[in-house]
């Protein structure tokens, strides 16, 4: 009976989406855009530590067509071991308190430590805080980059880490909707190749993104974009993508979401959410978008906590949750919005 139920679950969902949204849209006059990226590199091979480079920036686009203004910018560099233990981490501008993160491991517990180590960064919703908050999830996903460079990457990972990778996957059952019992994620022959991702940068808007580090060789990147502007309501257009380099030179993504959100201009509570899954690894993953109406009425500033309550476990998708949680920074971004009178 259990096997029959597993098969029912596995065949009740269509194949996962495999169509990237492509480059970011051209910035909207009178808007603020936040972009961030976390890049991982393996200078010493698959068994070695990962080098990390993170960059994030807030940019104001005026109404009157004058050049945009960078209002906040942060960067981090560091070394992360295979088990996601932080070996070294620094920021620009310097933040000496980050040395207290050395020895901590990626995962949900890291976010709690980050909030304790740099509470002022969380309070002010800085680009630096977004980069640090992202380390928990991005450090785990980063290993997927090897799927394109080493056909035996799973076997090698099993040997390097001395674990049963399939059993490790099975232990994730129930952590999100993509890993519900009987999920296609547990099929041994599942497709792990992702889909073509292209470039998130738009050639018609060269200032639309901060500068990415040079990504030669094996590289994994988490890229985010959050655009905010005012109409009759607050409009938020956001995108989230995990992509990797390949030997052919193209990038392929394993996760990509688009979000279109509106919020009340006075109470800053959510009025609507449209979540569009563009690229996901498992058949079951896209079902999470049907759960997002639970967040309607939530104050934007409360999203980091509220998402983890309403979309916990099999009620949500880990990566959709990450995309939604970052919108808690929007109230601070609103403080930078230009006004027509200032044009």
Secondary structure, DSSP 8 states (H G I E B T S, - for coil): -HHHHHHHHHTSS----B----S-----TTEEEEEEEEEEE-TT-TTS-EEEEEEEEEEEE-SSS---EEEEEEEEEEEE-TT-BEEEEEEES--GGGGGGTT-BSSHHHHHHHHHHTHHHHHTT-HHHHHHHHHHHHHHHGGGGGGGT-TTHHHHHHHHHTS-HHHHHHTTTTSSGGG-TT-GGG-TT-----EE---SS-TT-TTSS-------SSEEEEEEEEEEEESSSEEEEEEEEEEEE-TTS-EEEEEEEEEEEEE-TTT-BEEEEEEEEEE-SSTTGGGGGGGGGGGTT-BGGGHHHHHHHHT-GGGS-HHHHHHHHGGGGHHHHHTT---GGG-
